[in-house]
Amino acid sequence: MRALLAALPGLLWISLAGAADLPDSHDPRGLPRFPDAQVVGFVEGEGVERIYPQGPIRRISNRVRYERRVDARGRQTAVTYLLPAGHGAPEAFDFARQALLEQGAEPLYWCQGRDCGSSNLWANAVFGNATLYGSDDEQAYLLLRLAGDQADSLVALYGVTRGNRRAYLHAERLDADAPLGDLLPTAATLLKELRASGELTLHQVQGQPTASWLDLLASTLRADTTVRVALAGPDAERWREALIGEGIRAARLELEADGEGTRGEPAAPADDAYLRLVWLR
């Protein structure tokens, strides 16, 4: 009997891993599923009001406080995936992140571990899903804005590992009922993405320098004075001069050869119109 009881957790895990998705559930549009992940939570609806954090969250005087936030209303598709045994939340999180970036999505806020705040707050206050309550050290959140004709759509990713070592990825897509307007990423997020991917393509930045983006990029480069970048795009030289005017050393800013991408590879033609930053390592 004791042997049977001891085996139950493993048997339950095998059963869950092989179970079918929730009835009538589906993946958020445009987001490929991590291999063998199982849908264990699904919500879809119209006219849903959402608050997506764009900074750490805290509970003060029994109220959730957002350092920065994006408020939107629209059609929501929210899916919680149980990841297959042997695969952690960071792996599935990065799989989804890379897929969205390849589609031109732009990160607005990215945090990892304790920098995000309490997992309890993310699970219950942000996503309303207690299943997502896990270790503060083993969580990650990413908010992205889609590109092109989907620019009024947001995708939120939250990966976490629970105390029982089960790993989950939660993904939400919100297609806003009204234009989202200008949404700037945080400087820390741009720097994190530059380090992770090796380059940034800024789909919101076309033409001559603007005050808001100039201030943001200068803040990004000031956050790590060892980072050197090459700028590319039709107005790259003007952006370089403007950043130098903001106090960024000229030696940290180079101009990339026309049509050249990361590590000397050809740049994607669709990216030629935008400002790009390539990390010079």
C-alpha atoms as an extended CHARMM CRD file, in Angstrom:
* protein
*
       281  EXT
         1         1  MET       CA              0.0000000000        0.0000000000        0.0000000000  PROA      1               0.0000000000
         2         2  ARG       CA              2.7920000000        2.4140000000        0.8860000000  PROA      2               0.0000000000
         3         3  ALA       CA              4.4910000000        1.6520000000       -2.4240000000  PROA      3               0.0000000000
         4         4  LEU       CA              1.2800000000        2.4460000000       -4.2790000000  PROA      4               0.0000000000
         5         5  LEU       CA              0.8430000000        5.7530000000       -2.4480000000  PROA      5               0.0000000000
         6         6  ALA       CA              4.4490000000        6.6830000000       -3.1440000000  PROA      6               0.0000000000
         7         7  ALA       CA              3.9160000000        6.0220000000       -6.8500000000  PROA      7               0.0000000000
         8         8  LEU       CA              0.7190000000        8.0460000000       -7.1300000000  PROA      8               0.0000000000
         9         9  PRO       CA              2.3460000000       11.4730000000       -7.7590000000  PROA      9               0.0000000000
        10        10  GLY       CA              4.3310000000       10.0520000000      -10.6530000000  PROA      10              0.0000000000
        11        11  LEU       CA              1.3160000000        8.2370000000      -12.0610000000  PROA      11              0.0000000000
        12        12  LEU       CA             -0.7470000000       11.4200000000      -11.8100000000  PROA      12              0.0000000000
        13        13  TRP       CA              1.9480000000       13.3680000000      -13.6500000000  PROA      13              0.0000000000
        14        14  ILE       CA              2.0240000000       10.7880000000      -16.4500000000  PROA      14              0.0000000000
        15        15  SER       CA             -1.7680000000       10.9370000000      -16.6760000000  PROA      15              0.0000000000
        16        16  LEU       CA             -1.7950000000       14.7210000000      -16.8610000000  PROA      16              0.0000000000
        17        17  ALA       CA              1.0020000000       14.8450000000      -19.4130000000  PROA      17              0.0000000000
        18        18  GLY       CA             -0.9030000000       12.5250000000      -21.7290000000  PROA      18              0.0000000000
        19        19  ALA       CA             -4.2970000000       14.1770000000      -21.2370000000  PROA      19              0.0000000000
        20        20  ALA       CA             -6.1330000000       16.0540000000      -23.9570000000  PROA      20              0.0000000000
        21        21  ASP       CA             -6.5630000000       19.8190000000      -24.0800000000  PROA      21              0.0000000000
        22        22  LEU       CA             -9.5840000000       21.4320000000      -22.4800000000  PROA      22              0.0000000000
        23        23  PRO       CA            -12.6560000000       21.1470000000      -24.7130000000  PROA      23              0.0000000000
        24        24  ASP       CA            -13.2060000000       24.0490000000      -27.1550000000  PROA      24              0.0000000000
        25        25  SER       CA             -9.8050000000       25.5590000000      -26.3540000000  PROA      25              0.0000000000
        26        26  HSD       CA             -7.2900000000       26.7880000000      -28.9040000000  PROA      26              0.0000000000
        27        27  ASP       CA             -3.9720000000       28.5990000000      -29.0530000000  PROA      27              0.0000000000
        28        28  PRO       CA             -3.8750000000       32.3970000000      -29.2210000000  PROA      28              0.0000000000
        29        29  ARG       CA             -3.7740000000       33.4800000000      -32.8550000000  PROA      29              0.0000000000
        30        30  GLY       CA             -0.2270000000       33.8170000000      -34.1440000000  PROA      30              0.0000000000
        31        31  LEU       CA              1.4290000000       32.0370000000      -31.2060000000  PROA      31              0.0000000000
        32        32  PRO       CA              2.8500000000       28.5820000000      -31.9590000000  PROA      32              0.0000000000
        33        33  ARG       CA              2.5410000000       26.0380000000      -29.1840000000  PROA      33              0.0000000000
        34        34  PHE       CA              5.5520000000       24.6030000000      -27.3840000000  PROA      34              0.0000000000
        35        35  PRO       CA              5.8200000000       20.9120000000      -28.3950000000  PROA      35              0.0000000000
        36        36  ASP       CA              3.6560000000       18.5690000000      -26.2790000000  PROA      36              0.0000000000
        37        37  ALA       CA              2.3520000000       21.3870000000      -24.0640000000  PROA      37              0.0000000000
        38        38  GLN       CA             -1.1840000000       20.7660000000      -22.8020000000  PROA      38              0.0000000000
        39        39  VAL       CA             -3.9270000000       23.3720000000      -22.4060000000  PROA      39              0.0000000000
        40        40  VAL       CA             -5.0980000000       23.2900000000      -18.7850000000  PROA      40              0.0000000000
        41        41  GLY       CA             -6.7390000000       26.7130000000      -18.6690000000  PROA      41              0.0000000000
        42        42  PHE       CA             -8.6600000000       28.6590000000      -21.3050000000  PROA      42              0.0000000000
        43        43  VAL       CA            -10.6750000000       31.8850000000      -21.2850000000  PROA      43              0.0000000000
        44        44  GLU       CA            -11.9880000000       33.8400000000      -24.2600000000  PROA      44              0.0000000000
        45        45  GLY       CA            -14.3030000000       36.7930000000      -24.4260000000  PROA      45              0.0000000000
        46        46  GLU       CA            -15.2590000000       40.1170000000      -25.9950000000  PROA      46              0.0000000000
        47        47  GLY       CA            -15.0510000000       43.5260000000      -24.3490000000  PROA      47              0.0000000000
        48        48  VAL       CA            -12.6350000000       42.3260000000      -21.6710000000  PROA      48              0.0000000000
        49        49  GLU       CA            -10.8940000000       45.0600000000      -19.6730000000  PROA      49              0.0000000000
        50        50  ARG       CA             -7.2910000000       44.2280000000      -18.8680000000  PROA      50              0.0000000000
        51        51  ILE       CA             -4.4300000000       45.8270000000      -17.0020000000  PROA      51              0.0000000000
        52        52  TYR       CA             -0.9960000000       44.6670000000      -18.1270000000  PROA      52              0.0000000000
        53        53  PRO       CA              1.9290000000       45.6690000000      -15.8950000000  PROA      53              0.0000000000
        54        54  GLN       CA              4.8130000000       47.4820000000      -17.5040000000  PROA      54              0.0000000000
        55        55  GLY       CA              6.9240000000       47.4330000000      -14.3670000000  PROA      55              0.0000000000
        56        56  PRO       CA              7.2340000000       45.5520000000      -11.0540000000  PROA      56              0.0000000000
        57        57  ILE       CA              4.0630000000       45.0950000000       -9.0180000000  PROA      57              0.0000000000
        58        58  ARG       CA              3.7100000000       45.4770000000       -5.2480000000  PROA      58              0.0000000000
        59        59  ARG       CA              0.9560000000       45.2340000000       -2.6550000000  PROA      59              0.0000000000
        60        60  ILE       CA              0.7630000000       48.3840000000       -0.5290000000  PROA      60              0.0000000000
        61        61  SER       CA             -1.9820000000       48.9420000000        2.0610000000  PROA      61              0.0000000000
        62        62  ASN       CA             -3.7320000000       45.8350000000        0.7070000000  PROA      62              0.0000000000
        63        63  ARG       CA             -3.8820000000       47.2670000000       -2.8250000000  PROA      63              0.0000000000
        64        64  VAL       CA             -1.9150000000       46.2020000000       -5.8910000000  PROA      64              0.0000000000
        65        65  ARG       CA              0.3300000000       49.0110000000       -7.1110000000  PROA      65              0.0000000000
        66        66  TYR       CA              1.7250000000       49.1680000000      -10.6360000000  PROA      66              0.0000000000
        67        67  GLU       CA              4.8970000000       51.0910000000      -11.3790000000  PROA      67              0.0000000000
        68        68  ARG       CA              3.6820000000       51.4160000000      -14.9860000000  PROA      68              0.0000000000
        69        69  ARG       CA              0.7460000000       49.7680000000      -16.7380000000  PROA      69              0.0000000000
        70        70  VAL       CA             -1.0840000000       49.4250000000      -20.0410000000  PROA      70              0.0000000000
        71        71  ASP       CA             -4.8890000000       49.5510000000      -19.8550000000  PROA      71              0.0000000000
        72        72  ALA       CA             -6.8460000000       48.0830000000      -22.7650000000  PROA      72              0.0000000000
        73        73  ARG       CA            -10.2530000000       46.6490000000      -23.5950000000  PROA      73              0.0000000000
        74        74  GLY       CA            -11.0330000000       44.1670000000      -26.3420000000  PROA      74              0.0000000000
        75        75  ARG       CA            -11.2100000000       40.5520000000      -27.4060000000  PROA      75              0.0000000000
        76        76  GLN       CA             -9.1190000000       38.3670000000      -25.1140000000  PROA      76              0.0000000000
        77        77  THR       CA             -7.8060000000       34.8600000000      -25.5880000000  PROA      77              0.0000000000
        78        78  ALA       CA             -6.0010000000       33.5270000000      -22.4950000000  PROA      78              0.0000000000
        79        79  VAL       CA             -4.4010000000       30.0720000000      -22.4340000000  PROA      79              0.0000000000
        80        80  THR       CA             -2.5040000000       28.2960000000      -19.6630000000  PROA      80              0.0000000000
        81        81  TYR       CA             -0.2060000000       25.4680000000      -20.7540000000  PROA      81              0.0000000000
        82        82  LEU       CA              1.1900000000       22.6750000000      -18.6280000000  PROA      82              0.0000000000
        83        83  LEU       CA              4.6400000000       21.9400000000      -20.0270000000  PROA      83              0.0000000000
        84        84  PRO       CA              5.8580000000       18.3950000000      -20.6620000000  PROA      84              0.0000000000
        85        85  ALA       CA              8.1140000000       16.7030000000      -18.1310000000  PROA      85              0.0000000000
        86        86  GLY       CA             11.7700000000       17.5020000000      -18.7010000000  PROA      86              0.0000000000
        87        87  HSD       CA             11.0890000000       20.9800000000      -20.0870000000  PROA      87              0.0000000000
        88        88  GLY       CA             11.1890000000       24.0850000000      -17.9140000000  PROA      88              0.0000000000
        89        89  ALA       CA              9.2490000000       27.3170000000      -18.0470000000  PROA      89              0.0000000000
        90        90  PRO       CA             12.2610000000       29.3210000000      -19.3330000000  PROA      90              0.0000000000
        91        91  GLU       CA             12.5190000000       27.0520000000      -22.3840000000  PROA      91              0.0000000000
        92        92  ALA       CA              8.8520000000       27.4580000000      -23.3540000000  PROA      92              0.0000000000
        93        93  PHE       CA              8.9300000000       31.1700000000      -22.5300000000  PROA      93              0.0000000000
        94        94  ASP       CA             11.8940000000       31.7410000000      -24.8380000000  PROA      94              0.0000000000
        95        95  PHE       CA             10.2750000000       29.6050000000      -27.5600000000  PROA      95              0.0000000000
        96        96  ALA       CA              7.2010000000       31.8680000000      -27.5290000000  PROA      96              0.0000000000
        97        97  ARG       CA              9.2810000000       35.0440000000      -27.2460000000  PROA      97              0.0000000000
        98        98  GLN       CA             11.4210000000       34.1810000000      -30.2500000000  PROA      98              0.0000000000
        99        99  ALA       CA              8.3810000000       33.2550000000      -32.3450000000  PROA      99              0.0000000000
       100       100  LEU       CA              6.7270000000       36.6010000000      -31.6250000000  PROA      100             0.0000000000
       101       101  LEU       CA              9.8980000000       38.6040000000      -32.2850000000  PROA      101             0.0000000000
       102       102  GLU       CA             10.2800000000       36.8930000000      -35.6540000000  PROA      102             0.0000000000
       103       103  GLN       CA              6.8150000000       38.2280000000      -36.4990000000  PROA      103             0.0000000000
       104       104  GLY       CA              7.9610000000       41.7670000000      -35.7090000000  PROA      104             0.0000000000
       105       105  ALA       CA              6.4240000000       42.0490000000      -32.2390000000  PROA      105             0.0000000000
       106       106  GLU       CA              8.0380000000       44.6510000000      -29.9860000000  PROA      106             0.0000000000
       107       107  PRO       CA              8.7490000000       44.0080000000      -26.3000000000  PROA      107             0.0000000000
       108       108  LEU       CA              7.2810000000       46.6370000000      -23.9930000000  PROA      108             0.0000000000
       109       109  TYR       CA              8.3120000000       45.1380000000      -20.6590000000  PROA      109             0.0000000000
       110       110  TRP       CA             10.3660000000       42.0900000000      -19.6980000000  PROA      110             0.0000000000
       111       111  CYS       CA             11.2190000000       40.9830000000      -16.1860000000  PROA      111             0.0000000000
       112       112  GLN       CA             12.6350000000       37.8250000000      -14.6550000000  PROA      112             0.0000000000
       113       113  GLY       CA             12.7840000000       36.3650000000      -11.1710000000  PROA      113             0.0000000000
       114       114  ARG       CA             12.3760000000       38.6330000000       -8.1580000000  PROA      114             0.0000000000
       115       115  ASP       CA             12.6370000000       41.7080000000      -10.3670000000  PROA      115             0.0000000000
       116       116  CYS       CA              9.0170000000       41.0010000000      -11.3510000000  PROA      116             0.0000000000
       117       117  GLY       CA              7.7280000000       41.1180000000       -7.7750000000  PROA      117             0.0000000000
       118       118  SER       CA              5.6140000000       38.4780000000       -6.0480000000  PROA      118             0.0000000000
       119       119  SER       CA              4.4430000000       35.4910000000       -8.1000000000  PROA      119             0.0000000000
       120       120  ASN       CA              1.3790000000       35.4060000000       -5.8640000000  PROA      120             0.0000000000
       121       121  LEU       CA              0.3700000000       38.8350000000       -7.1950000000  PROA      121             0.0000000000
       122       122  TRP       CA              1.0330000000       37.8790000000      -10.8070000000  PROA      122             0.0000000000
       123       123  ALA       CA             -1.0180000000       34.7080000000      -10.4990000000  PROA      123             0.0000000000
       124       124  ASN       CA             -3.9810000000       36.0490000000       -8.5870000000  PROA      124             0.0000000000
       125       125  ALA       CA             -4.1140000000       39.8270000000       -9.1360000000  PROA      125             0.0000000000
       126       126  VAL       CA             -2.8820000000       40.0660000000      -12.7350000000  PROA      126             0.0000000000
       127       127  PHE       CA             -4.0130000000       36.8080000000      -14.3290000000  PROA      127             0.0000000000
       128       128  GLY       CA             -6.6670000000       35.5800000000      -11.8650000000  PROA      128             0.0000000000
       129       129  ASN       CA             -5.2550000000       32.0600000000      -12.0480000000  PROA      129             0.0000000000
       130       130  ALA       CA             -3.9660000000       30.4680000000       -8.8400000000  PROA      130             0.0000000000
       131       131  THR       CA             -2.3270000000       27.6710000000      -10.8620000000  PROA      131             0.0000000000
       132       132  LEU       CA              0.3470000000       30.1840000000      -11.8610000000  PROA      132             0.0000000000
       133       133  TYR       CA              1.4830000000       30.8180000000       -8.2800000000  PROA      133             0.0000000000
       134       134  GLY       CA              5.0380000000       29.5700000000       -8.0730000000  PROA      134             0.0000000000
       135       135  SER       CA              8.5380000000       30.5120000000       -7.0680000000  PROA      135             0.0000000000
       136       136  ASP       CA              9.4360000000       34.2210000000       -7.1680000000  PROA      136             0.0000000000
       137       137  ASP       CA             12.8790000000       33.1570000000       -8.3930000000  PROA      137             0.0000000000
       138       138  GLU       CA             11.5150000000       31.0390000000      -11.2540000000  PROA      138             0.0000000000
       139       139  GLN       CA              9.1490000000       33.3670000000      -13.0680000000  PROA      139             0.0000000000
       140       140  ALA       CA              9.3210000000       35.5960000000      -16.1260000000  PROA      140             0.0000000000
       141       141  TYR       CA              6.9030000000       38.0410000000      -17.7350000000  PROA      141             0.0000000000
       142       142  LEU       CA              6.9320000000       39.6770000000      -21.1400000000  PROA      142             0.0000000000
       143       143  LEU       CA              4.4770000000       42.1520000000      -22.6510000000  PROA      143             0.0000000000
       144       144  LEU       CA              4.6800000000       42.6880000000      -26.4050000000  PROA      144             0.0000000000
       145       145  ARG       CA              2.9140000000       44.7940000000      -28.9900000000  PROA      145             0.0000000000
       146       146  LEU       CA              2.3000000000       43.1440000000      -32.3350000000  PROA      146             0.0000000000
       147       147  ALA       CA              3.3880000000       44.8050000000      -35.5680000000  PROA      147             0.0000000000
       148       148  GLY       CA              1.8440000000       46.0720000000      -38.7800000000  PROA      148             0.0000000000
       149       149  ASP       CA             -1.9190000000       45.7570000000      -39.1150000000  PROA      149             0.0000000000
       150       150  GLN       CA             -1.9550000000       44.0530000000      -35.7010000000  PROA      150             0.0000000000
       151       151  ALA       CA             -0.3940000000       47.0140000000      -33.8940000000  PROA      151             0.0000000000
       152       152  ASP       CA             -3.4720000000       47.3660000000      -31.6930000000  PROA      152             0.0000000000
       153       153  SER       CA             -2.9590000000       43.8760000000      -30.2750000000  PROA      153             0.0000000000
       154       154  LEU       CA             -0.9690000000       42.9180000000      -27.1840000000  PROA      154             0.0000000000
       155       155  VAL       CA              0.4810000000       39.5820000000      -26.1170000000  PROA      155             0.0000000000
       156       156  ALA       CA              1.4340000000       38.8240000000      -22.5170000000  PROA      156             0.0000000000
       157       157  LEU       CA              3.5810000000       35.8210000000      -21.5770000000  PROA      157             0.0000000000
       158       158  TYR       CA              4.1310000000       34.5270000000      -18.0510000000  PROA      158             0.0000000000
       159       159  GLY       CA              6.2410000000       31.4780000000      -17.2960000000  PROA      159             0.0000000000
       160       160  VAL       CA              6.5860000000       29.9600000000      -13.8350000000  PROA      160             0.0000000000
       161       161  THR       CA              7.7000000000       26.8270000000      -12.0330000000  PROA      161             0.0000000000
       162       162  ARG       CA              5.6320000000       25.7290000000       -9.0430000000  PROA      162             0.0000000000
       163       163  GLY       CA              6.9160000000       24.1590000000       -5.8420000000  PROA      163             0.0000000000
       164       164  ASN       CA              5.9430000000       20.7100000000       -7.1490000000  PROA      164             0.0000000000
       165       165  ARG       CA              8.3190000000       21.3890000000      -10.0940000000  PROA      165             0.0000000000
       166       166  ARG       CA              5.5300000000       21.5350000000      -12.6490000000  PROA      166             0.0000000000
       167       167  ALA       CA              6.1700000000       24.2530000000      -15.1900000000  PROA      167             0.0000000000
       168       168  TYR       CA              3.5370000000       26.4350000000      -16.8220000000  PROA      168             0.0000000000
       169       169  LEU       CA              3.3600000000       29.0150000000      -19.5700000000  PROA      169             0.0000000000
       170       170  HSD       CA              0.4380000000       31.4360000000      -19.6260000000  PROA      170             0.0000000000
       171       171  ALA       CA             -0.2190000000       33.3780000000      -22.8390000000  PROA      171             0.0000000000
       172       172  GLU       CA             -2.7820000000       36.1080000000      -23.4400000000  PROA      172             0.0000000000
       173       173  ARG       CA             -3.6390000000       37.9460000000      -26.6210000000  PROA      173             0.0000000000
       174       174  LEU       CA             -5.7960000000       41.0620000000      -26.4490000000  PROA      174             0.0000000000
       175       175  ASP       CA             -7.0780000000       42.6490000000      -29.6470000000  PROA      175             0.0000000000
       176       176  ALA       CA             -7.9840000000       46.1510000000      -28.4890000000  PROA      176             0.0000000000
       177       177  ASP       CA            -11.3130000000       47.7420000000      -29.4220000000  PROA      177             0.0000000000
       178       178  ALA       CA             -9.6300000000       51.1590000000      -29.7810000000  PROA      178             0.0000000000
       179       179  PRO       CA             -6.1760000000       52.2570000000      -31.0180000000  PROA      179             0.0000000000
       180       180  LEU       CA             -3.4970000000       51.7230000000      -28.4030000000  PROA      180             0.0000000000
       181       181  GLY       CA             -1.6590000000       54.9200000000      -29.3310000000  PROA      181             0.0000000000
       182       182  ASP       CA              1.9900000000       55.4310000000      -28.4660000000  PROA      182             0.0000000000
       183       183  LEU       CA              3.3980000000       52.7990000000      -26.1300000000  PROA      183             0.0000000000
       184       184  LEU       CA              7.0570000000       53.0770000000      -25.2420000000  PROA      184             0.0000000000
       185       185  PRO       CA              9.0480000000       50.1460000000      -23.8510000000  PROA      185             0.0000000000
       186       186  THR       CA             11.1560000000       50.5430000000      -20.7360000000  PROA      186             0.0000000000
       187       187  ALA       CA             14.8770000000       51.2210000000      -21.0910000000  PROA      187             0.0000000000
       188       188  ALA       CA             15.7020000000       48.0850000000      -19.0910000000  PROA      188             0.0000000000
       189       189  THR       CA             13.5920000000       45.9840000000      -21.4770000000  PROA      189             0.0000000000
       190       190  LEU       CA             15.3470000000       47.3460000000      -24.5550000000  PROA      190             0.0000000000
       191       191  LEU       CA             18.7270000000       46.6250000000      -23.0080000000  PROA      191             0.0000000000
       192       192  LYS       CA             17.6790000000       43.0990000000      -21.9960000000  PROA      192             0.0000000000
       193       193  GLU       CA             16.3900000000       42.3560000000      -25.5020000000  PROA      193             0.0000000000
       194       194  LEU       CA             19.5200000000       43.8210000000      -27.1190000000  PROA      194             0.0000000000
       195       195  ARG       CA             21.6890000000       41.5270000000      -25.0180000000  PROA      195             0.0000000000
       196       196  ALA       CA             19.4630000000       38.4910000000      -25.6090000000  PROA      196             0.0000000000
       197       197  SER       CA             18.9610000000       38.8390000000      -29.3720000000  PROA      197             0.0000000000
       198       198  GLY       CA             22.0190000000       40.8140000000      -30.3920000000  PROA      198             0.0000000000
       199       199  GLU       CA             19.9810000000       43.5000000000      -32.1150000000  PROA      199             0.0000000000
       200       200  LEU       CA             16.8400000000       45.6170000000      -31.8850000000  PROA      200             0.0000000000
       201       201  THR       CA             14.5520000000       46.5400000000      -34.7560000000  PROA      201             0.0000000000
       202       202  LEU       CA             12.3740000000       49.4320000000      -33.6450000000  PROA      202             0.0000000000
       203       203  HSD       CA              9.2100000000       49.2700000000      -35.7380000000  PROA      203             0.0000000000
       204       204  GLN       CA              7.8400000000       52.4110000000      -34.1230000000  PROA      204             0.0000000000
       205       205  VAL       CA             10.8930000000       54.4430000000      -35.1360000000  PROA      205             0.0000000000
       206       206  GLN       CA             10.9660000000       55.7760000000      -38.6650000000  PROA      206             0.0000000000
       207       207  GLY       CA             12.4140000000       59.0580000000      -39.8720000000  PROA      207             0.0000000000
       208       208  GLN       CA             14.2490000000       61.7010000000      -37.8970000000  PROA      208             0.0000000000
       209       209  PRO       CA             14.8450000000       61.5320000000      -34.1280000000  PROA      209             0.0000000000
       210       210  THR       CA             11.8730000000       62.2780000000      -31.8810000000  PROA      210             0.0000000000
       211       211  ALA       CA             12.2250000000       63.5470000000      -28.3290000000  PROA      211             0.0000000000
       212       212  SER       CA             10.5280000000       60.5710000000      -26.6540000000  PROA      212             0.0000000000
       213       213  TRP       CA             12.5090000000       57.8650000000      -28.4490000000  PROA      213             0.0000000000
       214       214  LEU       CA             15.7600000000       59.8160000000      -28.2440000000  PROA      214             0.0000000000
       215       215  ASP       CA             15.3780000000       60.0680000000      -24.4770000000  PROA      215             0.0000000000
       216       216  LEU       CA             14.5080000000       56.3570000000      -24.2350000000  PROA      216             0.0000000000
       217       217  LEU       CA             17.4690000000       55.1830000000      -26.3190000000  PROA      217             0.0000000000
       218       218  ALA       CA             19.8680000000       57.4640000000      -24.4650000000  PROA      218             0.0000000000
       219       219  SER       CA             18.5800000000       56.0560000000      -21.1540000000  PROA      219             0.0000000000
       220       220  THR       CA             19.0270000000       52.5220000000      -22.5010000000  PROA      220             0.0000000000
       221       221  LEU       CA             22.6560000000       53.1500000000      -23.4200000000  PROA      221             0.0000000000
       222       222  ARG       CA             23.3840000000       54.9650000000      -20.1550000000  PROA      222             0.0000000000
       223       223  ALA       CA             22.1640000000       51.9030000000      -18.2230000000  PROA      223             0.0000000000
       224       224  ASP       CA             25.2770000000       50.0060000000      -19.3630000000  PROA      224             0.0000000000
       225       225  THR       CA             28.1820000000       52.1850000000      -20.4370000000  PROA      225             0.0000000000
       226       226  THR       CA             30.1120000000       49.1620000000      -21.7600000000  PROA      226             0.0000000000
       227       227  VAL       CA             27.5930000000       48.4990000000      -24.5470000000  PROA      227             0.0000000000
       228       228  ARG       CA             28.5960000000       49.5560000000      -28.0680000000  PROA      228             0.0000000000
       229       229  VAL       CA             26.1100000000       49.4920000000      -30.9350000000  PROA      229             0.0000000000
       230       230  ALA       CA             25.9420000000       49.9730000000      -34.6770000000  PROA      230             0.0000000000
       231       231  LEU       CA             22.9530000000       51.9300000000      -35.9340000000  PROA      231             0.0000000000
       232       232  ALA       CA             21.2410000000       51.1060000000      -39.2250000000  PROA      232             0.0000000000
       233       233  GLY       CA             18.3570000000       52.5440000000      -41.1790000000  PROA      233             0.0000000000
       234       234  PRO       CA             17.6580000000       55.5030000000      -43.4800000000  PROA      234             0.0000000000
       235       235  ASP       CA             18.2110000000       58.0700000000      -40.7290000000  PROA      235             0.0000000000
       236       236  ALA       CA             20.8370000000       56.1940000000      -38.7110000000  PROA      236             0.0000000000
       237       237  GLU       CA             23.4040000000       58.9890000000      -39.0510000000  PROA      237             0.0000000000
       238       238  ARG       CA             20.9600000000       61.5820000000      -37.6680000000  PROA      238             0.0000000000
       239       239  TRP       CA             20.1400000000       59.2900000000      -34.7500000000  PROA      239             0.0000000000
       240       240  ARG       CA             23.8400000000       58.8240000000      -34.0410000000  PROA      240             0.0000000000
       241       241  GLU       CA             24.4000000000       62.5700000000      -33.9720000000  PROA      241             0.0000000000
       242       242  ALA       CA             21.3700000000       63.0910000000      -31.7450000000  PROA      242             0.0000000000
       243       243  LEU       CA             22.5490000000       60.4230000000      -29.2750000000  PROA      243             0.0000000000
       244       244  ILE       CA             25.9870000000       62.0190000000      -29.1510000000  PROA      244             0.0000000000
       245       245  GLY       CA             24.1910000000       65.2640000000      -28.3750000000  PROA      245             0.0000000000
       246       246  GLU       CA             22.5470000000       63.4720000000      -25.4330000000  PROA      246             0.0000000000
       247       247  GLY       CA             25.9580000000       62.6470000000      -23.9830000000  PROA      247             0.0000000000
       248       248  ILE       CA             26.5350000000       59.1510000000      -25.4060000000  PROA      248             0.0000000000
       249       249  ARG       CA             30.1960000000       58.7990000000      -26.3680000000  PROA      249             0.0000000000
       250       250  ALA       CA             30.7940000000       58.7210000000      -30.1340000000  PROA      250             0.0000000000
       251       251  ALA       CA             33.0860000000       55.6950000000      -29.7300000000  PROA      251             0.0000000000
       252       252  ARG       CA             30.0650000000       53.6500000000      -28.5820000000  PROA      252             0.0000000000
       253       253  LEU       CA             28.0420000000       54.4500000000      -31.7130000000  PROA      253             0.0000000000
       254       254  GLU       CA             28.9440000000       53.1810000000      -35.1540000000  PROA      254             0.0000000000
       255       255  LEU       CA             27.0540000000       53.1970000000      -38.4380000000  PROA      255             0.0000000000
       256       256  GLU       CA             26.3010000000       49.8150000000      -39.9460000000  PROA      256             0.0000000000
       257       257  ALA       CA             26.9860000000       49.2690000000      -43.6350000000  PROA      257             0.0000000000
       258       258  ASP       CA             23.8380000000       49.4920000000      -45.7610000000  PROA      258             0.0000000000
       259       259  GLY       CA             21.9860000000       46.1950000000      -46.0110000000  PROA      259             0.0000000000
       260       260  GLU       CA             24.1180000000       44.4760000000      -43.4030000000  PROA      260             0.0000000000
       261       261  GLY       CA             22.5650000000       42.7480000000      -40.4050000000  PROA      261             0.0000000000
       262       262  THR       CA             23.8110000000       40.9830000000      -37.2980000000  PROA      262             0.0000000000
       263       263  ARG       CA             27.2750000000       39.4400000000      -37.6780000000  PROA      263             0.0000000000
       264       264  GLY       CA             27.5070000000       40.7660000000      -41.2290000000  PROA      264             0.0000000000
       265       265  GLU       CA             24.4470000000       38.8450000000      -42.4850000000  PROA      265             0.0000000000
       266       266  PRO       CA             22.0820000000       40.6460000000      -44.8930000000  PROA      266             0.0000000000
       267       267  ALA       CA             19.3670000000       42.6160000000      -43.1290000000  PROA      267             0.0000000000
       268       268  ALA       CA             15.7600000000       41.6250000000      -43.8080000000  PROA      268             0.0000000000
       269       269  PRO       CA             14.3280000000       43.9430000000      -46.5050000000  PROA      269             0.0000000000
       270       270  ALA       CA             11.2210000000       44.6090000000      -44.3910000000  PROA      270             0.0000000000
       271       271  ASP       CA             13.4380000000       46.0340000000      -41.6380000000  PROA      271             0.0000000000
       272       272  ASP       CA             15.2600000000       48.5310000000      -43.8720000000  PROA      272             0.0000000000
       273       273  ALA       CA             12.8060000000       51.3460000000      -43.1440000000  PROA      273             0.0000000000
       274       274  TYR       CA             13.2170000000       51.1820000000      -39.3710000000  PROA      274             0.0000000000
       275       275  LEU       CA             15.9590000000       52.1400000000      -36.9740000000  PROA      275             0.0000000000
       276       276  ARG       CA             17.9920000000       49.1250000000      -35.9010000000  PROA      276             0.0000000000
       277       277  LEU       CA             20.6040000000       48.7560000000      -33.1850000000  PROA      277             0.0000000000
       278       278  VAL       CA             23.1600000000       45.9610000000      -33.4170000000  PROA      278             0.0000000000
       279       279  TRP       CA             25.1890000000       45.0120000000      -30.3610000000  PROA      279             0.0000000000
       280       280  LEU       CA             28.9350000000       45.1660000000      -31.0660000000  PROA      280             0.0000000000
       281       281  ARG       CA             30.4130000000       42.5220000000      -28.7890000000  PROA      281             0.0000000000
